[in-house]
Amino acid sequence: MTRNGTVIRTQALTKTFGDICAVDDLSLEVKSGSRFGFLGPNGAGKTTTVRILSGLLRQTSGTAQVCGLNIDDDRNRIKAITGLLPESPGLYSKLSAVEFLEFIGALNNRNGDGLHRRIDNLLSILGLEGRQDDLLESYSSGMKQKVLVASTLLHEPKLVFLDEPTSRLDPAASALVKDLILVLAEETDTSFFICTHMTNFAEDVCDVIGILDSGSLVTLGSPEDIVETARVDDLEDAYLQIVGGKIDRKTLLAWR
């Protein structure tokens, strides 16, 4: 479903809410098979972009192709071949992992032996095969996030959108999610579009990074290239240099 090895292509994509421009003239290309990191501060427009590309929100102007499909004409088909894990997803805690995934499968018109083979395979990859029949209310935050990732991958999407996948997770669970994405990228034919403001997470997981600030794409490249261009030690320092946020120590001391 991709064209010329490109899974996402946007042209002058713009979204306004009244006088607020959430996404401003975004032109972007994401290659198939990549782990693309979309960095930016809260309110930069990352979630709005994902909602447009996943078919949940219409743009104000511009256009985009997702997996070779146009967001103006093929929103339902885009929803069918992509997966979306929002920042605040819901779980039915009184269901087991298998029951929850069966429910998600039914919503995607999947059932029978094929669905159960897919569930078994995902739970095995995620290391949950020994807990698949336990109620989700007994799961840790990291385990719940694994199940949510499995639900996003259940229908074998070509492209997965992850919006702040480590939100509200402790460091151990965040590391688990990071390893999970790397394993899934190796073992499945899936592209990942990951929204985050966690620079260390993006540096470890993503092979290409775009930095969004006030709705505009201000930087695009590999983590290594961004760090080298900024002449700093790591992606966090490069990010702060690009979008601002460092404390002026001289000014701070002057306040004392």
C-alpha positions as a Python dict, from the first residue, in 0.01 Angstrom:
ca = {
    (1, 'M'): (0, 0, 0),
    (2, 'T'): (301, 233, 3),
    (3, 'R'): (437, 420, -294),
    (4, 'N'): (808, 443, -364),
    (5, 'G'): (887, 320, -13),
    (6, 'T'): (700, 607, 153),
    (7, 'V'): (441, 538, 421),
    (8, 'I'): (347, 903, 496),
    (9, 'R'): (371, 1210, 277),
    (10, 'T'): (217, 1544, 372),
    (11, 'Q'): (195, 1858, 161),
    (12, 'A'): (138, 2194, 334),
    (13, 'L'): (-81, 2021, 593),
    (14, 'T'): (-248, 2281, 814),
    (15, 'K'): (-504, 2270, 1096),
    (16, 'T'): (-649, 2571, 1272),
    (17, 'F'): (-891, 2596, 1563),
    (18, 'G'): (-1029, 2947, 1541),
    (19, 'D'): (-731, 3180, 1572),
    (20, 'I'): (-499, 2900, 1686),
    (21, 'C'): (-283, 2727, 1427),
    (22, 'A'): (-213, 2379, 1567),
    (23, 'V'): (-36, 2245, 1255),
    (24, 'D'): (126, 2496, 1024),
    (25, 'D'): (213, 2414, 662),
    (26, 'L'): (358, 2070, 745),
    (27, 'S'): (541, 1900, 459),
    (28, 'L'): (691, 1570, 566),
    (29, 'E'): (793, 1234, 423),
    (30, 'V'): (828, 916, 629),
    (31, 'K'): (988, 608, 474),
    (32, 'S'): (837, 261, 499),
    (33, 'G'): (983, 46, 774),
    (34, 'S'): (1112, 341, 974),
    (35, 'R'): (1069, 424, 1341),
    (36, 'F'): (987, 791, 1306),
    (37, 'G'): (996, 1006, 1619),
    (38, 'F'): (784, 1320, 1631),
    (39, 'L'): (924, 1539, 1909),
    (40, 'G'): (795, 1862, 2046),
    (41, 'P'): (675, 2032, 2362),
    (42, 'N'): (320, 1993, 2488),
    (43, 'G'): (88, 2183, 2257),
    (44, 'A'): (326, 2172, 1962),
    (45, 'G'): (68, 1999, 1738),
    (46, 'K'): (190, 1637, 1753),
    (47, 'T'): (-141, 1481, 1856),
    (48, 'T'): (-336, 1694, 1610),
    (49, 'T'): (-110, 1573, 1330),
    (50, 'V'): (-164, 1210, 1430),
    (51, 'R'): (-539, 1255, 1448),
    (52, 'I'): (-539, 1396, 1094),
    (53, 'L'): (-312, 1126, 952),
    (54, 'S'): (-508, 845, 1119),
    (55, 'G'): (-838, 969, 977),
    (56, 'L'): (-993, 1098, 1300),
    (57, 'L'): (-974, 1470, 1219),
    (58, 'R'): (-1002, 1670, 899),
    (59, 'Q'): (-734, 1920, 810),
    (60, 'T'): (-808, 2285, 736),
    (61, 'S'): (-590, 2287, 424),
    (62, 'G'): (-317, 2088, 252),
    (63, 'T'): (-327, 1714, 208),
    (64, 'A'): (-148, 1390, 287),
    (65, 'Q'): (-112, 1032, 171),
    (66, 'V'): (-94, 753, 429),
    (67, 'C'): (9, 408, 302),
    (68, 'G'): (-60, 538, -48),
    (69, 'L'): (-414, 651, 40),
    (70, 'N'): (-539, 1009, 36),
    (71, 'I'): (-670, 1141, 367),
    (72, 'D'): (-947, 1332, 187),
    (73, 'D'): (-1098, 1033, 8),
    (74, 'D'): (-984, 719, 190),
    (75, 'R'): (-1020, 788, 564),
    (76, 'N'): (-1201, 460, 637),
    (77, 'R'): (-946, 255, 445),
    (78, 'I'): (-664, 435, 629),
    (79, 'K'): (-826, 347, 963),
    (80, 'A'): (-848, -17, 852),
    (81, 'I'): (-477, -56, 768),
    (82, 'T'): (-323, 158, 1042),
    (83, 'G'): (-315, 125, 1419),
    (84, 'L'): (-344, 402, 1677),
    (85, 'L'): (-249, 393, 2044),
    (86, 'P'): (-365, 725, 2191),
    (87, 'E'): (-207, 887, 2494),
    (88, 'S'): (-500, 796, 2722),
    (89, 'P'): (-643, 464, 2600),
    (90, 'G'): (-904, 261, 2785),
    (91, 'L'): (-892, -96, 2914),
    (92, 'Y'): (-1171, -318, 3043),
    (93, 'S'): (-1011, -426, 3370),
    (94, 'K'): (-1258, -708, 3436),
    (95, 'L'): (-1152, -888, 3116),
    (96, 'S'): (-845, -1106, 3072),
    (97, 'A'): (-585, -1013, 2813),
    (98, 'V'): (-722, -1276, 2574),
    (99, 'E'): (-1082, -1162, 2625),
    (100, 'F'): (-989, -800, 2568),
    (101, 'L'): (-800, -884, 2249),
    (102, 'E'): (-1091, -1101, 2129),
    (103, 'F'): (-1317, -799, 2181),
    (104, 'I'): (-1082, -571, 1985),
    (105, 'G'): (-1060, -836, 1713),
    (106, 'A'): (-1439, -845, 1684),
    (107, 'L'): (-1444, -466, 1642),
    (108, 'N'): (-1206, -515, 1349),
    (109, 'N'): (-1419, -795, 1199),
    (110, 'R'): (-1170, -1065, 1300),
    (111, 'N'): (-1258, -1391, 1470),
    (112, 'G'): (-1199, -1766, 1466),
    (113, 'D'): (-872, -1954, 1451),
    (114, 'G'): (-689, -1680, 1261),
    (115, 'L'): (-760, -1425, 1534),
    (116, 'H'): (-653, -1663, 1811),
    (117, 'R'): (-328, -1747, 1631),
    (118, 'R'): (-258, -1375, 1604),
    (119, 'I'): (-336, -1322, 1974),
    (120, 'D'): (-112, -1612, 2078),
    (121, 'N'): (171, -1483, 1859),
    (122, 'L'): (152, -1128, 1994),
    (123, 'L'): (127, -1238, 2357),
    (124, 'S'): (430, -1459, 2304),
    (125, 'I'): (633, -1175, 2150),
    (126, 'L'): (529, -951, 2439),
    (127, 'G'): (617, -1206, 2706),
    (128, 'L'): (260, -1237, 2837),
    (129, 'E'): (186, -1598, 2747),
    (130, 'G'): (183, -1703, 3113),
    (131, 'R'): (-63, -1431, 3219),
    (132, 'Q'): (-300, -1423, 2924),
    (133, 'D'): (-600, -1550, 3125),
    (134, 'D'): (-549, -1320, 3426),
    (135, 'L'): (-776, -1019, 3467),
    (136, 'L'): (-625, -695, 3344),
    (137, 'E'): (-689, -534, 3682),
    (138, 'S'): (-407, -751, 3819),
    (139, 'Y'): (-156, -627, 3560),
    (140, 'S'): (118, -371, 3622),
    (141, 'S'): (123, -48, 3419),
    (142, 'G'): (390, -190, 3190),
    (143, 'M'): (193, -510, 3130),
    (144, 'K'): (-122, -312, 3053),
    (145, 'Q'): (74, -106, 2802),
    (146, 'K'): (190, -431, 2639),
    (147, 'V'): (-171, -542, 2599),
    (148, 'L'): (-264, -204, 2451),
    (149, 'V'): (21, -230, 2203),
    (150, 'A'): (-98, -582, 2114),
    (151, 'S'): (-450, -448, 2055),
    (152, 'T'): (-306, -185, 1821),
    (153, 'L'): (-118, -450, 1621),
    (154, 'L'): (-393, -711, 1621),
    (155, 'H'): (-520, -643, 1269),
    (156, 'E'): (-164, -643, 1125),
    (157, 'P'): (-148, -272, 1038),
    (158, 'K'): (104, -137, 789),
    (159, 'L'): (162, 168, 1008),
    (160, 'V'): (122, 224, 1383),
    (161, 'F'): (78, 564, 1547),
    (162, 'L'): (194, 574, 1910),
    (163, 'D'): (103, 894, 2095),
    (164, 'E'): (321, 937, 2405),
    (165, 'P'): (360, 558, 2455),
    (166, 'T'): (548, 603, 2786),
    (167, 'S'): (305, 853, 2933),
    (168, 'R'): (238, 784, 3303),
    (169, 'L'): (482, 491, 3308),
    (170, 'D'): (765, 448, 3557),
    (171, 'P'): (1124, 417, 3425),
    (172, 'A'): (1117, 35, 3425),
    (173, 'A'): (790, 22, 3231),
    (174, 'S'): (918, 288, 2990),
    (175, 'A'): (1228, 78, 2920),
    (176, 'L'): (1003, -220, 2859),
    (177, 'V'): (797, -29, 2601),
    (178, 'K'): (1116, 89, 2431),
    (179, 'D'): (1244, -269, 2398),
    (180, 'L'): (901, -379, 2281),
    (181, 'I'): (897, -134, 1990),
    (182, 'L'): (1246, -239, 1883),
    (183, 'V'): (1149, -609, 1891),
    (184, 'L'): (827, -549, 1699),
    (185, 'A'): (1010, -341, 1439),
    (186, 'E'): (1246, -634, 1382),
    (187, 'E'): (986, -912, 1386),
    (188, 'T'): (693, -749, 1203),
    (189, 'D'): (664, -558, 876),
    (190, 'T'): (538, -245, 1050),
    (191, 'S'): (631, 124, 1035),
    (192, 'F'): (606, 331, 1354),
    (193, 'F'): (516, 698, 1395),
    (194, 'I'): (591, 786, 1758),
    (195, 'C'): (487, 1113, 1920),
    (196, 'T'): (685, 1195, 2232),
    (197, 'H'): (853, 1474, 2426),
    (198, 'M'): (1096, 1226, 2586),
    (199, 'T'): (1425, 1285, 2406),
    (200, 'N'): (1609, 989, 2562),
    (201, 'F'): (1331, 755, 2453),
    (202, 'A'): (1335, 892, 2098),
    (203, 'E'): (1715, 874, 2076),
    (204, 'D'): (1713, 506, 2175),
    (205, 'V'): (1418, 397, 1960),
    (206, 'C'): (1385, 616, 1650),
    (207, 'D'): (1598, 612, 1337),
    (208, 'V'): (1454, 943, 1208),
    (209, 'I'): (1328, 1236, 1411),
    (210, 'G'): (1123, 1543, 1328),
    (211, 'I'): (1096, 1824, 1581),
    (212, 'L'): (773, 2023, 1583),
    (213, 'D'): (748, 2363, 1752),
    (214, 'S'): (434, 2577, 1754),
    (215, 'G'): (289, 2366, 1474),
    (216, 'S'): (589, 2399, 1243),
    (217, 'L'): (849, 2136, 1154),
    (218, 'V'): (1180, 2295, 1254),
    (219, 'T'): (1423, 2000, 1233),
    (220, 'L'): (1435, 1667, 1051),
    (221, 'G'): (1708, 1401, 1048),
    (222, 'S'): (1860, 1106, 1226),
    (223, 'P'): (1930, 1150, 1600),
    (224, 'E'): (2302, 1143, 1526),
    (225, 'D'): (2279, 1409, 1255),
    (226, 'I'): (2067, 1638, 1475),
    (227, 'V'): (2314, 1608, 1764),
    (228, 'E'): (2612, 1666, 1534),
    (229, 'T'): (2455, 1968, 1366),
    (230, 'A'): (2374, 2125, 1703),
    (231, 'R'): (2730, 2050, 1824),
    (232, 'V'): (2609, 1912, 2155),
    (233, 'D'): (2648, 1585, 2345),
    (234, 'D'): (2303, 1430, 2312),
    (235, 'L'): (1955, 1473, 2169),
    (236, 'E'): (1820, 1640, 2483),
    (237, 'D'): (2071, 1924, 2452),
    (238, 'A'): (2000, 1953, 2080),
    (239, 'Y'): (1625, 1961, 2145),
    (240, 'L'): (1660, 2234, 2410),
    (241, 'Q'): (1880, 2434, 2176),
    (242, 'I'): (1620, 2407, 1899),
    (243, 'V'): (1296, 2468, 2092),
    (244, 'G'): (1435, 2655, 2392),
    (245, 'G'): (1382, 2572, 2756),
    (246, 'K'): (1722, 2601, 2917),
    (247, 'I'): (1745, 2808, 3233),
    (248, 'D'): (1960, 3120, 3211),
    (249, 'R'): (2174, 3063, 3521),
    (250, 'K'): (2303, 3422, 3530),
    (251, 'T'): (1948, 3557, 3533),
    (252, 'L'): (1846, 3304, 3796),
    (253, 'L'): (2134, 3402, 4021),
    (254, 'A'): (2049, 3770, 3976),
    (255, 'W'): (1705, 3701, 4128),
    (256, 'R'): (1860, 3582, 4454),
}
